[in-house]
Amino acid sequence: MNVLLVPLILTLGYLFYKSSIPLPSFTLYYANWCGHCKTVLPIFRNFQHPGVTIRMVEQSRNNEYMVAGFPSFVFRGRDGIVTEFKGGRTPDDWAAFLHSQQNVRIE
C-alpha cells in the first residue's frame, strides 16, 4: 500500500468516527485506575438529559479528545463546539450545565 495513502485512510476513518457521535453529547472521560472516576462512574451511568447523548469513554479507548486529567466532562454542541465542564460532580450540576449550554446555542 502506498505510504501516503495510509495516513489519508487513518485520517478519513478518524473523521468518520468523530462525525458518527450524535450531537449534542456529554462525555465522561475516565480512567479505570482513578479513584475519583470510580466514585463518579456509578452516578454518571444513570444520568440522562433530554436531547443530549450521554457517553462514557475509558482513557485507553480515547482517540477523540485530549484530557488533562480524570475524570473529565466534555460537552459537544450541535455546532461541534467543545466545552469542558469544570463544575461539581453531581447530576444536578451536570443538568444545570447542559441546560445552560443548550440555551446558549441557536438550534
C-alpha positions in Angstrom: 0.0 0.0 0.0 1.2 3.5 -0.9 2.9 5.2 2.1 0.9 8.4 1.5 -2.4 6.5 1.3 -2.2 5.0 4.8 -2.3 8.4 6.7 -5.2 9.5 4.5 -7.2 6.4 5.3 -6.5 6.7 9.0 -7.5 10.4 8.9 -10.7 9.7 7.0 -11.5 6.9 9.4 -11.0 9.2 12.4 -13.1 11.9 10.9 -15.9 9.4 10.2 -15.7 8.2 13.8 -15.9 11.7 15.1 -18.8 12.6 12.8 -20.7 9.4 13.9 -21.1 10.7 17.5 -24.6 12.0 17.9 -24.7 15.7 18.8 -25.2 17.2 21.2 -23.3 14.9 23.5 -21.9 15.0 27.1 -19.0 12.6 27.6 -17.2 11.4 30.7 -13.6 10.6 30.0 -12.3 8.3 32.8 -9.5 6.0 33.8 -10.1 2.7 35.5 -7.2 3.3 38.0 -8.6 6.7 39.0 -10.2 6.8 42.5 -12.3 9.9 41.6 -13.6 8.1 38.5 -14.6 5.1 40.5 -16.7 7.3 42.6 -18.4 9.2 39.8 -18.9 6.3 37.3 -21.9 4.7 39.0 -23.7 8.1 39.3 -22.9 9.1 35.7 -24.1 5.7 34.3 -27.6 6.6 35.5 -27.5 10.2 34.3 -29.8 11.3 31.5 -30.6 14.6 30.0 -33.3 15.3 27.3 -31.9 15.9 23.9 -28.3 15.0 24.8 -26.4 11.8 24.2 -24.6 10.7 27.4 -21.4 8.9 26.8 -18.5 7.3 28.8 -15.1 6.8 27.3 -12.3 4.9 29.1 -8.9 6.6 28.6 -7.3 3.6 26.8 -10.0 3.9 24.1 -9.9 7.7 23.9 -9.0 8.7 20.4 -11.2 11.8 20.2 -10.3 14.3 22.9 -7.1 15.1 24.8 -7.9 15.5 28.5 -5.6 17.0 31.1 -6.9 14.8 34.0 -9.5 12.3 35.1 -12.4 12.4 35.3 -13.1 15.0 32.5 -16.6 16.0 31.4 -16.9 17.4 27.8 -20.0 18.8 26.0 -20.1 18.9 22.2 -22.9 21.0 20.9 -24.8 20.7 17.7 -22.4 23.2 16.2 -19.5 20.9 17.1 -18.1 23.4 19.6 -16.5 21.6 22.5 -16.8 22.9 26.1 -15.1 21.2 29.0 -17.2 21.2 32.2 -15.2 22.2 35.3 -18.1 22.2 37.9 -19.3 19.7 40.5 -19.8 16.0 40.1 -23.5 15.6 40.8 -26.4 15.0 38.4 -27.8 18.5 39.4 -24.5 20.2 38.4 -24.4 18.3 35.1 -28.0 19.1 34.3 -27.6 22.8 35.1 -24.5 22.9 32.9 -26.2 21.1 30.0 -29.3 23.3 30.3 -27.1 26.4 30.1 -25.2 25.1 27.1 -28.4 24.2 25.2 -29.9 27.6 25.9 -26.9 29.4 24.6 -26.9 27.6 21.2 -29.2 28.5 18.4 -30.8 25.4 17.1 
